[in-house]
Amino acid sequence: MIALDHPLITQRLRIEPVTARLAAAARQGGAMFADELGAAAPADWCASGLAMVGRSANWGPPQKPIRAVAVHHDEGCVIGDVRFEPRFGPQGEVEIGYSIAKSRRRQGYAVEAAGALVDWLLSEGGADTLIAGCDHNNVGSVKTLRKLGFWLDSTPGSVFWWVLTRELRLAARA
């Protein structure tokens, strides 16, 4: 997998890779993180996302971001984050995840942020197959994954596992 070394830009968002420096700032708290990022870090996002960002740098050589923060262009504030990491198993398989601040849900941000990441992973990032898991009760995540073109792959217990390939993504965008 190739490192995400530049922001991904969407209509409303800048998806900023979490570098080791940004992760270190997150470990020092919301104010340090916001200063380093150059964007506000609202309390509702910090409560759930800041600690994860602080732990998100891949410390093995070479350091590659495995999480990115979604910053709203017009408002200059964090609205969520997305993560991605290679899976143990078939080469080219990457697991993704996303989290949107509670105050920003149901506005299309998860589809927009995760969609930018999905498109980058499948076109430039070296991924052949993407997988995502979500709780079977998480209706919002199920809808997001379907909009992105993921197909339900398996349902072991309470977690649904979804799969996406280039072909499925192209069909979803058609």
SEKOLKE-701558 format. One record per residue: residue number from 0; residue in three letters; x, y, z of N, C-alpha, C, O, CB in turn. Coordinates in nm, 3 decimals. Last residue first. Glycine has a CB too. Layout:
residues N
  resi  resn      nxx      nyy      nzz     caxx     cayy     cazz      cxx      cyy      czz      oxx      oyy      ozz     cbxx     cbyy     cbzz
   NUM   ALA        X        Y        Z        X        Y        Z        X        Y        Z        X        Y        Z        X        Y        Z
...
//
This chain:
residues 174
  resi  resn      nxx      nyy      nzz     caxx     cayy     cazz      cxx      cyy      czz      oxx      oyy      ozz     cbxx     cbyy     cbzz
   173   ALA   -2.211    0.460   -1.125   -2.277    0.473   -1.256   -2.421    0.517   -1.242   -2.490    0.532   -1.343   -2.271    0.342   -1.332
   172   ARG   -2.110    0.406   -0.882   -2.102    0.546   -0.925   -2.174    0.569   -1.055   -2.198    0.684   -1.094   -1.957    0.587   -0.939
   171   ALA   -2.134    0.133   -0.860   -2.209    0.218   -0.766   -2.212    0.363   -0.811   -2.307    0.435   -0.781   -2.147    0.208   -0.626
   170   ALA   -1.954    0.047   -1.053   -2.097    0.021   -1.072   -2.182    0.110   -0.980   -2.289    0.155   -1.019   -2.129   -0.128   -1.046
   169   LEU   -1.715    0.125   -0.933   -1.755    0.185   -1.060   -1.904    0.166   -1.085   -1.973    0.257   -1.133   -1.674    0.125   -1.177
   168   ARG   -1.718   -0.047   -0.712   -1.721    0.100   -0.692   -1.765    0.168   -0.820   -1.846    0.261   -0.815   -1.582    0.154   -0.648
   167   LEU   -1.702   -0.297   -0.833   -1.821   -0.264   -0.755   -1.833   -0.113   -0.734   -1.943   -0.058   -0.737   -1.818   -0.336   -0.619
   166   GLU   -1.446   -0.270   -0.949   -1.562   -0.293   -1.033   -1.692   -0.258   -0.959   -1.781   -0.196   -1.017   -1.566   -0.437   -1.078
   165   ARG   -1.278   -0.245   -0.726   -1.287   -0.136   -0.824   -1.415   -0.148   -0.907   -1.484   -0.049   -0.933   -1.164   -0.138   -0.917
   164   THR   -1.467   -0.377   -0.444   -1.360   -0.383   -0.544   -1.375   -0.264   -0.637   -1.474   -0.191   -0.629   -1.363   -0.519   -0.623
   163   LEU   -1.556   -0.438   -0.110   -1.565   -0.348   -0.225   -1.443   -0.367   -0.313   -1.330   -0.371   -0.265   -1.577   -0.200   -0.180
   162   VAL   -1.750   -0.590    0.149   -1.637   -0.592    0.056   -1.664   -0.498   -0.061   -1.778   -0.480   -0.104   -1.610   -0.737    0.005
   161   TRP   -1.829   -0.626    0.499   -1.860   -0.577    0.366   -1.734   -0.578    0.280   -1.623   -0.568    0.333   -1.920   -0.435    0.372
   160   TRP   -1.969   -0.791    0.773   -1.847   -0.760    0.698   -1.885   -0.733    0.553   -1.962   -0.807    0.492   -1.743   -0.877    0.707
   159   PHE   -2.140   -0.720    1.070   -2.153   -0.744    0.926   -2.020   -0.707    0.862   -1.964   -0.602    0.893   -2.273   -0.662    0.863
   158   VAL   -2.143   -0.860    1.388   -2.072   -0.773    1.295   -2.099   -0.817    1.152   -2.083   -0.934    1.117   -1.921   -0.774    1.324
   157   SER   -2.256   -1.045    1.555   -2.320   -0.913    1.549   -2.252   -0.817    1.453   -2.298   -0.704    1.436   -2.321   -0.851    1.686
   156   GLY   -2.191   -1.341    1.371   -2.232   -1.277    1.496   -2.296   -1.141    1.473   -2.379   -1.125    1.384   -2.113   -1.264    1.587
   155   PRO   -2.082   -1.286    1.057   -2.051   -1.368    1.174   -2.088   -1.294    1.302   -2.023   -1.196    1.339   -1.901   -1.406    1.176
   154   THR   -2.175   -1.241    0.774   -2.239   -1.191    0.894   -2.209   -1.281    1.014   -2.299   -1.346    1.067   -2.391   -1.180    0.873
   153   SER   -2.019   -1.122    0.472   -2.048   -1.225    0.572   -2.108   -1.160    0.695   -2.093   -1.040    0.718   -1.921   -1.304    0.608
   152   ASP   -2.059   -0.928    0.271   -1.977   -1.046    0.244   -2.007   -1.157    0.343   -2.018   -1.273    0.305   -1.830   -1.010    0.249
   151   LEU   -2.240   -0.686    0.104   -2.234   -0.766    0.225   -2.164   -0.897    0.193   -2.202   -0.968    0.100   -2.377   -0.792    0.283
   150   TRP   -2.057   -0.451   -0.083   -2.151   -0.562   -0.081   -2.131   -0.640    0.047   -2.019   -0.659    0.093   -2.133   -0.654   -0.205
   149   PHE   -2.024   -0.099   -0.141   -1.985   -0.222   -0.072   -2.097   -0.324   -0.081   -2.215   -0.290   -0.086   -1.949   -0.194    0.075
   148   GLY   -2.094    0.147   -0.244   -2.085    0.035   -0.337   -2.041   -0.096   -0.273   -2.024   -0.195   -0.343   -1.990    0.068   -0.445
   147   LEU   -2.156    0.360   -0.089   -2.020    0.356   -0.141   -2.000    0.241   -0.240   -1.900    0.239   -0.312   -1.920    0.343   -0.027
   146   LYS   -2.412    0.292   -0.008   -2.395    0.406   -0.099   -2.256    0.408   -0.162   -2.240    0.452   -0.276   -2.419    0.538   -0.025
   145   ARG   -2.344    0.083    0.170   -2.420    0.054    0.047   -2.405    0.167   -0.054   -2.387    0.142   -0.173   -2.569    0.032    0.079
   144   LEU   -2.216    0.229    0.372   -2.142    0.128    0.296   -2.214    0.092    0.166   -2.150    0.072    0.063   -2.122    0.002    0.381
   143   THR   -2.433    0.388    0.462   -2.312    0.449    0.407   -2.237    0.349    0.321   -2.198    0.381    0.208   -2.221    0.499    0.520
   142   LYS   -2.613    0.194    0.560   -2.651    0.280    0.447   -2.529    0.344    0.381   -2.522    0.352    0.258   -2.747    0.389    0.494
   141   VAL   -2.455    0.093    0.769   -2.500    0.003    0.662   -2.538    0.086    0.540   -2.499    0.052    0.428   -2.622   -0.083    0.710
   140   SER   -2.433    0.322    0.928   -2.314    0.267    0.863   -2.351    0.172    0.750   -2.286    0.171    0.645   -2.227    0.194    0.966
   139   GLY   -2.703    0.351    1.009   -2.634    0.457    0.936   -2.512    0.407    0.862   -2.488    0.444    0.748   -2.594    0.568    1.032
   138   VAL   -2.752    0.114    1.154   -2.823    0.138    1.028   -2.753    0.246    0.945   -2.745    0.233    0.822   -2.969    0.180    1.057
   137   ASN   -2.613   -0.091    1.339   -2.571    0.043    1.296   -2.628    0.072    1.157   -2.560    0.057    1.056   -2.416    0.055    1.295
   136   ASN   -2.658   -0.350    1.407   -2.758   -0.251    1.448   -2.728   -0.110    1.400   -2.809   -0.019    1.418   -2.770   -0.250    1.598
   135   HIS   -2.434   -0.489    1.330   -2.559   -0.512    1.255   -2.669   -0.414    1.292   -2.764   -0.397    1.216   -2.609   -0.654    1.279
   134   ASP   -2.140   -0.295    1.308   -2.238   -0.363    1.392   -2.369   -0.377    1.315   -2.408   -0.286    1.243   -2.260   -0.287    1.525
   133   CYS   -1.917   -0.348    1.035   -2.002   -0.261    1.116   -2.100   -0.347    1.194   -2.137   -0.457    1.152   -2.078   -0.159    1.027
   132   GLY   -1.617   -0.345    0.844   -1.708   -0.412    0.935   -1.794   -0.311    1.006   -1.750   -0.200    1.035   -1.631   -0.497    1.036
   131   ALA   -1.485   -0.364    0.519   -1.531   -0.282    0.631   -1.625   -0.364    0.715   -1.704   -0.444    0.664   -1.599   -0.152    0.581
   130   ILE   -1.234   -0.383    0.267   -1.332   -0.447    0.354   -1.367   -0.348    0.466   -1.288   -0.260    0.501   -1.276   -0.581    0.412
   129   LEU   -1.132   -0.369   -0.071   -1.153   -0.301    0.056   -1.254   -0.380    0.136   -1.348   -0.437    0.080   -1.200   -0.154    0.035
   128   THR   -0.888   -0.471   -0.300   -1.012   -0.503   -0.232   -1.017   -0.427   -0.101   -0.918   -0.422   -0.028   -1.026   -0.655   -0.208
   127   ASP   -0.661   -0.349   -0.389   -0.743   -0.421   -0.486   -0.883   -0.447   -0.430   -0.982   -0.446   -0.503   -0.676   -0.554   -0.525
   126   ALA   -0.466   -0.057   -0.334   -0.564   -0.155   -0.285   -0.638   -0.219   -0.401   -0.673   -0.153   -0.499   -0.664   -0.088   -0.188
   125   GLY   -0.295    0.148   -0.406   -0.248    0.010   -0.418   -0.343   -0.096   -0.366   -0.306   -0.212   -0.354   -0.120   -0.003   -0.347
   124   GLY   -0.371    0.415   -0.420   -0.317    0.362   -0.295   -0.271    0.218   -0.297   -0.214    0.170   -0.199   -0.418    0.375   -0.192
   123   GLU   -0.497    0.497   -0.655   -0.355    0.530   -0.634   -0.291    0.457   -0.517   -0.169    0.439   -0.515   -0.341    0.677   -0.614
   122   SER   -0.754    0.374   -0.669   -0.689    0.428   -0.789   -0.539    0.449   -0.771   -0.462    0.423   -0.864   -0.753    0.559   -0.828
   121   LEU   -0.833    0.278   -0.421   -0.851    0.192   -0.538   -0.780    0.245   -0.662   -0.749    0.166   -0.751   -0.997    0.176   -0.568
   120   LEU   -0.769    0.494   -0.249   -0.713    0.361   -0.225   -0.720    0.274   -0.350   -0.624    0.203   -0.381   -0.786    0.294   -0.110
   119   TRP   -0.927    0.702   -0.362   -0.781    0.711   -0.360   -0.718    0.573   -0.343   -0.625    0.538   -0.415   -0.733    0.806   -0.247
   118   ASP   -1.187    0.602   -0.319   -1.141    0.631   -0.455   -0.989    0.639   -0.461   -0.929    0.588   -0.556   -1.202    0.761   -0.505
   117   VAL   -1.184    0.585   -0.034   -1.206    0.466   -0.118   -1.152    0.489   -0.259   -1.080    0.405   -0.312   -1.356    0.429   -0.123
   116   LEU   -1.158    0.859    0.032   -1.055    0.762    0.070   -1.064    0.636   -0.016   -0.963    0.586   -0.064   -1.069    0.725    0.219
   115   ALA   -1.396    0.959   -0.071   -1.268    1.013   -0.118   -1.155    0.916   -0.087   -1.067    0.894   -0.170   -1.239    1.150   -0.054
   114   GLY   -1.578    0.806    0.082   -1.574    0.794   -0.064   -1.444    0.847   -0.123   -1.389    0.787   -0.214   -1.691    0.867   -0.126
   113   ALA   -1.539    0.901    0.340   -1.499    0.763    0.309   -1.490    0.742    0.158   -1.404    0.668    0.111   -1.598    0.663    0.371
   112   ALA   -1.643    1.166    0.295   -1.507    1.142    0.344   -1.458    1.002    0.309   -1.348    0.986    0.255   -1.501    1.163    0.495
   111   GLU   -1.906    1.114    0.189   -1.811    1.204    0.122   -1.667    1.175    0.164   -1.579    1.161    0.080   -1.847    1.350    0.152
   110   VAL   -2.024    0.945    0.376   -2.012    0.901    0.236   -1.907    0.986    0.165   -1.827    0.932    0.088   -2.149    0.912    0.163
   109   ALA   -2.007    1.112    0.602   -1.942    0.981    0.602   -1.922    0.931    0.459   -1.815    0.881    0.425   -2.025    0.879    0.683
   108   TYR   -2.163    1.337    0.529   -2.019    1.350    0.548   -1.946    1.216    0.547   -1.835    1.207    0.495   -1.990    1.421    0.677
   107   GLY   -2.439    1.341    0.509   -2.363    1.293    0.395   -2.212    1.299    0.412   -2.139    1.269    0.317   -2.400    1.369    0.276
   106   GLN   -2.572    1.400    0.735   -2.554    1.512    0.642   -2.468    1.471    0.522   -2.427    1.556    0.443   -2.491    1.631    0.714
   105   ARG   -2.578    1.229    0.952   -2.698    1.239    0.867   -2.695    1.360    0.774   -2.798    1.415    0.737   -2.823    1.247    0.955
   104   ARG   -2.367    1.406    1.189   -2.421    1.287    1.125   -2.547    1.318    1.046   -2.613    1.419    1.070   -2.450    1.180    1.228
   103   ARG   -2.264    1.608    1.339   -2.249    1.617    1.193   -2.308    1.498    1.120   -2.299    1.491    0.997   -2.104    1.630    1.157
   102   SER   -2.277    1.555    1.607   -2.348    1.675    1.559   -2.345    1.688    1.408   -2.418    1.771    1.352   -2.287    1.800    1.621
   101   LYS   -2.106    1.333    1.630   -2.252    1.317    1.643   -2.329    1.436    1.587   -2.434    1.418    1.527   -2.290    1.296    1.790
   100   ALA   -1.850    1.309    1.384   -1.899    1.368    1.509   -2.051    1.360    1.513   -2.118    1.377    1.411   -1.852    1.516    1.523
    99   ILE   -1.786    0.997    1.232   -1.831    1.136    1.213   -1.885    1.185    1.348   -1.956    1.113    1.418   -1.941    1.146    1.100
    98   SER   -1.557    0.766    1.120   -1.631    0.815    1.235   -1.663    0.962    1.210   -1.576    1.040    1.172   -1.551    0.795    1.368
    97   TYR   -1.462    0.463    0.953   -1.488    0.608    0.955   -1.568    0.641    1.080   -1.636    0.556    1.137   -1.565    0.653    0.828
    96   GLY   -1.242    0.231    0.788   -1.341    0.266    0.888   -1.359    0.417    0.887   -1.279    0.489    0.827   -1.300    0.215    1.029
    95   ILE   -1.111   -0.044    0.593   -1.137    0.097    0.618   -1.240    0.112    0.730   -1.314    0.019    0.762   -1.187    0.168    0.490
    94   GLU   -0.853   -0.265    0.505   -0.972   -0.242    0.585   -0.989   -0.092    0.607   -0.892   -0.022    0.637   -0.964   -0.317    0.721
    93   VAL   -0.737   -0.398    0.202   -0.728   -0.290    0.299   -0.861   -0.279    0.373   -0.968   -0.282    0.313   -0.692   -0.155    0.230
    92   GLU   -0.541   -0.608    0.008   -0.666   -0.598    0.083   -0.648   -0.496    0.196   -0.554   -0.507    0.276   -0.710   -0.737    0.140
    91   GLY   -0.298   -0.643   -0.111   -0.389   -0.551   -0.176   -0.522   -0.538   -0.107   -0.610   -0.465   -0.154   -0.410   -0.593   -0.315
    90   GLN   -0.259   -0.987   -0.040   -0.196   -0.858   -0.068   -0.295   -0.770   -0.144   -0.367   -0.818   -0.231   -0.064   -0.876   -0.150
    89   PRO   -0.461   -1.160    0.194   -0.430   -1.129    0.054   -0.367   -0.991    0.038   -0.413   -0.892    0.095   -0.557   -1.138   -0.030
    88   GLY   -0.329   -1.113    0.518   -0.401   -1.199    0.425   -0.364   -1.159    0.284   -0.248   -1.129    0.256   -0.554   -1.191    0.446
    87   PHE   -0.391   -0.850    0.720   -0.309   -0.970    0.708   -0.388   -1.066    0.623   -0.503   -1.096    0.654   -0.273   -1.032    0.850
    86   ARG   -0.461   -0.540    0.553   -0.502   -0.658    0.630   -0.398   -0.766    0.617   -0.326   -0.774    0.517   -0.640   -0.709    0.584
    85   PRO   -0.364   -0.199    0.584   -0.357   -0.327    0.514   -0.397   -0.441    0.608   -0.369   -0.436    0.728   -0.214   -0.351    0.458
    84   GLU   -0.600    0.051    0.674   -0.479   -0.025    0.704   -0.482   -0.157    0.628   -0.587   -0.218    0.611   -0.465   -0.049    0.855
    83   PHE   -0.756    0.356    0.754   -0.729    0.254    0.654   -0.601    0.183    0.690   -0.504    0.246    0.731   -0.719    0.316    0.512
    82   ARG   -1.010    0.585    0.862   -0.888    0.506    0.882   -0.877    0.400    0.774   -0.976    0.361    0.712   -0.885    0.440    1.023
    81   VAL   -1.130    0.917    0.906   -1.135    0.790    0.834   -1.004    0.716    0.862   -0.900    0.779    0.882   -1.157    0.810    0.680
    80   ASP   -1.326    1.149    1.100   -1.200    1.091    1.055   -1.227    0.960    0.982   -1.334    0.900    0.995   -1.104    1.068    1.174
    79   GLY   -1.488    1.472    1.145   -1.475    1.328    1.159   -1.338    1.280    1.115   -1.246    1.360    1.096   -1.582    1.257    1.078
    78   ILE   -1.477    1.741    1.136   -1.611    1.683    1.145   -1.606    1.530    1.161   -1.708    1.467    1.187   -1.693    1.719    1.021
    77   VAL   -1.289    2.019    1.235   -1.291    1.874    1.217   -1.435    1.825    1.231   -1.506    1.862    1.325   -1.197    1.803    1.320
    76   CYS   -1.328    2.333    1.063   -1.331    2.250    1.182   -1.338    2.102    1.144   -1.385    2.066    1.037   -1.450    2.288    1.272
    75   GLY   -1.381    2.537    0.874   -1.248    2.522    0.932   -1.246    2.440    1.059   -1.172    2.470    1.153   -1.191    2.656    0.960
    74   GLU   -1.608    2.590    0.730   -1.612    2.613    0.873   -1.478    2.599    0.943   -1.461    2.643    1.057   -1.710    2.520    0.936
    73   ASP   -1.543    2.529    0.463   -1.601    2.659    0.497   -1.594    2.691    0.646   -1.576    2.807    0.683   -1.744    2.663    0.453
    72   HIS   -1.426    2.259    0.482   -1.363    2.375    0.416   -1.414    2.508    0.472   -1.336    2.589    0.521   -1.389    2.370    0.266
    71   HIS   -1.389    2.046    0.756   -1.487    2.117    0.674   -1.421    2.242    0.617   -1.366    2.323    0.692   -1.614    2.154    0.757
    70   VAL   -1.175    1.772    0.756   -1.191    1.911    0.797   -1.289    1.979    0.701   -1.273    1.971    0.580   -1.054    1.986    0.799
    69   ALA   -1.108    1.457    0.868   -1.193    1.531    0.774   -1.220    1.670    0.830   -1.280    1.685    0.937   -1.327    1.455    0.747
    68   VAL   -0.798    1.296    0.893   -0.899    1.377    0.961   -0.975    1.456    0.856   -0.915    1.514    0.766   -0.834    1.471    1.066
    67   ALA   -0.690    0.959    0.859   -0.696    1.096    0.807   -0.813    1.166    0.875   -0.913    1.104    0.910   -0.712    1.099    0.651
    66   ARG   -0.462    0.695    0.920   -0.585    0.766    0.954   -0.576    0.904    0.894   -0.467    0.960    0.879   -0.606    0.772    1.108
    65   ILE   -0.218    0.606    0.867   -0.323    0.506    0.856   -0.458    0.565    0.896   -0.557    0.493    0.904   -0.291    0.384    0.944
    64   PRO    0.083    0.724    0.720   -0.044    0.754    0.787   -0.145    0.642    0.763   -0.157    0.590    0.652   -0.100    0.888    0.737
    63   LYS    0.381    0.555    0.775    0.274    0.582    0.679    0.148    0.617    0.756    0.111    0.545    0.849    0.250    0.460    0.585
    62   GLN    0.720    0.526    0.810    0.599    0.577    0.874    0.498    0.614    0.767    0.526    0.695    0.679    0.631    0.698    0.964
    61   PRO    0.854    0.220    0.675    0.849    0.366    0.682    0.719    0.410    0.749    0.619    0.338    0.744    0.862    0.429    0.540
    60   PRO    0.899    0.140    1.021    0.950    0.206    0.900    0.888    0.144    0.776    0.871    0.022    0.772    1.104    0.196    0.892
    59   GLY    0.626    0.179    1.251    0.726    0.098    1.184    0.776    0.168    1.060    0.704    0.247    0.999    0.669   -0.039    1.149
    58   TRP    0.418    0.336    1.339    0.552    0.370    1.386    0.659    0.283    1.322    0.777    0.313    1.339    0.560    0.357    1.535
    57   ASN    0.159    0.493    1.213    0.225    0.364    1.194    0.373    0.387    1.226    0.444    0.451    1.149    0.204    0.307    1.047
    56   ALA   -0.057    0.679    1.421    0.061    0.676    1.334    0.117    0.534    1.329    0.122    0.465    1.431    0.169    0.775    1.383
    55   SER   -0.273    0.675    1.603   -0.291    0.627    1.467   -0.167    0.623    1.379   -0.174    0.567    1.270   -0.389    0.709    1.401
    54   ARG   -0.317    0.769    1.856   -0.258    0.635    1.844   -0.246    0.588    1.699   -0.212    0.473    1.675   -0.341    0.535    1.922
    53   GLY   -0.442    1.013    1.813   -0.315    1.009    1.884   -0.243    0.876    1.875   -0.121    0.871    1.885   -0.336    1.043    2.027
    52   VAL   -0.681    0.928    1.703   -0.584    0.996    1.617   -0.447    0.994    1.682   -0.346    0.975    1.613   -0.628    1.142    1.588
    51   MET   -0.799    0.829    1.936   -0.770    0.738    1.824   -0.668    0.799    1.730   -0.579    0.730    1.681   -0.898    0.703    1.747
    50   ALA   -0.829    1.063    2.085   -0.741    0.957    2.135   -0.704    0.860    2.023   -0.590    0.813    2.017   -0.808    0.882    2.250
    49   LEU   -1.016    1.204    1.920   -0.881    1.255    1.944   -0.785    1.147    1.991   -0.671    1.140    1.944   -0.885    1.367    2.045
    48   GLY   -1.281    1.097    1.899   -1.180    1.076    1.795   -1.038    1.113    1.828   -0.946    1.056    1.769   -1.218    1.150    1.679
    47   SER   -1.457    1.152    2.112   -1.453    1.017    2.056   -1.334    0.992    1.963   -1.291    0.878    1.949   -1.579    0.990    1.981
    46   ALA   -1.401    1.411    2.195   -1.442    1.312    2.293   -1.431    1.170    2.240   -1.399    1.078    2.315   -1.583    1.339    2.338
    45   CYS   -1.359    1.553    1.956   -1.246    1.520    2.042   -1.279    1.409    2.141   -1.196    1.322    2.169   -1.199    1.643    2.117
    44   TRP   -1.624    1.594    1.869   -1.536    1.504    1.794   -1.419    1.460    1.882   -1.384    1.343    1.884   -1.483    1.573    1.665
    43   ASP   -1.719    1.763    2.067   -1.794    1.639    2.039   -1.712    1.543    1.955   -1.728    1.421    1.967   -1.926    1.671    1.968
    42   ALA   -1.536    1.980    2.065   -1.539    1.887    2.178   -1.610    1.757    2.144   -1.567    1.651    2.188   -1.605    1.952    2.296
    41   PRO   -1.366    2.048    1.753   -1.481    2.058    1.844   -1.482    1.947    1.949   -1.436    1.835    1.925   -1.609    2.053    1.764
    40   ALA   -1.099    2.190    1.660   -1.128    2.051    1.695   -1.240    2.052    1.798   -1.213    2.057    1.918   -1.001    1.978    1.751
    39   ALA   -1.020    2.403    1.385   -1.082    2.381    1.516   -1.109    2.232    1.536   -1.139    2.159    1.441   -1.212    2.462    1.529
    38   ALA   -0.703    2.388    1.223   -0.849    2.381    1.218   -0.901    2.356    1.358   -0.833    2.293    1.440   -0.897    2.270    1.119
    37   GLY   -0.435    2.331    1.210   -0.482    2.458    1.153   -0.632    2.459    1.135   -0.684    2.523    1.043   -0.414    2.483    1.020
    36   LEU   -0.301    2.120    1.321   -0.386    2.095    1.204   -0.426    2.224    1.134   -0.447    2.225    1.012   -0.511    2.018    1.245
    35   GLU   -0.177    2.243    1.539   -0.096    2.172    1.439   -0.174    2.151    1.309   -0.117    2.164    1.201   -0.049    2.037    1.494
    34   ASP   -0.401    2.345    1.678   -0.295    2.435    1.631   -0.213    2.369    1.520   -0.182    2.433    1.419   -0.203    2.474    1.749
    33   ALA   -0.541    2.107    1.735   -0.603    2.210    1.651   -0.498    2.306    1.596   -0.505    2.344    1.479   -0.709    2.289    1.730
    32   PHE   -0.354    1.983    1.907   -0.395    1.919    1.782   -0.452    2.023    1.685   -0.415    2.026    1.568   -0.498    1.809    1.808
    31   MET   -0.353    2.161    2.120   -0.228    2.137    2.044   -0.260    2.077    1.907   -0.201    2.114    1.805   -0.133    2.043    2.123
    30   ALA   -0.624    2.135    2.200   -0.570    2.266    2.160   -0.442    2.249    2.076   -0.426    2.316    1.974   -0.540    2.352    2.284
    29   GLY   -0.655    1.858    2.266   -0.730    1.919    2.157   -0.672    2.051    2.108   -0.671    2.076    1.988   -0.869    1.941    2.199
    28   GLY   -0.338    1.691    2.345   -0.469    1.750    2.371   -0.527    1.822    2.252   -0.460    1.846    2.152   -0.461    1.844    2.485
    27   GLN   -0.120    1.538    2.296   -0.102    1.650    2.390   -0.233    1.724    2.417   -0.237    1.811    2.504    0.002    1.748    2.336
    26   ARG   -0.195    1.365    2.103   -0.169    1.307    2.234   -0.151    1.416    2.340   -0.165    1.390    2.460   -0.044    1.218    2.229
    25   ALA   -0.200    1.540    1.887   -0.327    1.489    1.940   -0.308    1.430    2.079   -0.395    1.445    2.164   -0.387    1.383    1.845
    24   ALA    0.073    1.569    1.841   -0.003    1.685    1.887   -0.137    1.641    1.947   -0.182    1.698    2.047   -0.027    1.784    1.772
    23   ALA    0.127    1.313    1.744    0.190    1.358    1.868    0.115    1.478    1.926    0.097    1.486    2.047    0.338    1.395    1.843
    22   ALA   -0.020    1.322    1.506   -0.058    1.226    1.610    0.002    1.267    1.744   -0.065    1.258    1.847   -0.011    1.084    1.573
    21   LEU    0.129    1.513    1.368   -0.010    1.543    1.402   -0.060    1.449    1.512   -0.134    1.491    1.601   -0.100    1.532    1.277
    20   ARG    0.371    1.369    1.341    0.368    1.499    1.410    0.226    1.536    1.454    0.206    1.584    1.566    0.425    1.609    1.318
    19   ALA    0.296    1.151    1.189    0.348    1.128    1.324    0.343    1.258    1.405    0.313    1.256    1.524    0.493    1.074    1.318
    18   THR   -0.012    1.252    1.022    0.131    1.223    1.026    0.173    1.196    1.171    0.095    1.217    1.264    0.213    1.341    0.966
    17   VAL   -0.303    1.186    0.889   -0.247    1.202    1.023   -0.102    1.155    1.020   -0.074    1.035    1.016   -0.330    1.123    1.131
    16   PRO   -0.412    1.365    0.601   -0.346    1.248    0.660   -0.290    1.280    0.799   -0.236    1.389    0.821   -0.234    1.197    0.569
    15   GLU   -0.722    1.520    0.564   -0.582    1.546    0.597   -0.518    1.423    0.662   -0.565    1.378    0.767   -0.570    1.667    0.691
    14   ILE   -0.948    1.606    0.349   -0.915    1.484    0.422   -0.763    1.487    0.444   -0.686    1.459    0.351   -0.962    1.353    0.345
    13   ARG   -1.165    1.862    0.343   -1.023    1.834    0.321   -0.991    1.715    0.410   -1.005    1.723    0.532   -0.930    1.961    0.354
    12   LEU   -1.498    1.898    0.204   -1.400    1.852    0.301   -1.257    1.850    0.249   -1.232    1.838    0.129   -1.437    1.715    0.347
    11   ARG   -1.688    1.952    0.010   -1.700    2.021    0.139   -1.584    1.995    0.235   -1.573    2.063    0.337   -1.826    1.981    0.205
    10   GLN   -1.590    1.822   -0.222   -1.669    1.944   -0.233   -1.672    2.022   -0.102   -1.659    2.145   -0.102   -1.811    1.911   -0.275
     9   THR   -1.256    1.720   -0.132   -1.390    1.694   -0.182   -1.464    1.827   -0.189   -1.406    1.933   -0.163   -1.466    1.591   -0.091
     8   ILE   -0.921    1.622   -0.143   -1.014    1.735   -0.143   -1.147    1.691   -0.203   -1.151    1.632   -0.311   -0.955    1.854   -0.222
     7   LEU   -0.676    1.487    0.061   -0.776    1.457   -0.042   -0.881    1.566   -0.031   -0.926    1.599    0.079   -0.839    1.311   -0.024
     6   PRO   -0.335    1.584    0.121   -0.478    1.589    0.152   -0.562    1.546    0.031   -0.524    1.567   -0.084   -0.517    1.732    0.196
     5   HIS   -0.073    1.335    0.098   -0.130    1.465    0.062   -0.279    1.466    0.099   -0.341    1.360    0.108   -0.111    1.495   -0.091
     4   ASP    0.011    1.080    0.128    0.105    1.185    0.167    0.056    1.325    0.131    0.133    1.421    0.131    0.239    1.161    0.103
     3   LEU   -0.057    0.768    0.200   -0.132    0.889    0.168   -0.048    1.005    0.219   -0.037    1.027    0.340   -0.277    0.887    0.233
     2   ALA    0.165    0.519    0.074    0.126    0.613    0.181    0.043    0.728    0.125    0.069    0.777    0.015    0.252    0.667    0.252
     1   ILE    0.053    0.220   -0.081    0.125    0.346   -0.090    0.075    0.440    0.019   -0.044    0.439    0.053    0.107    0.411   -0.231
     0   MET    0.084   -0.117    0.000    0.000    0.000    0.000    0.088    0.124    0.000    0.187    0.130    0.073   -0.095    0.000    0.121
//
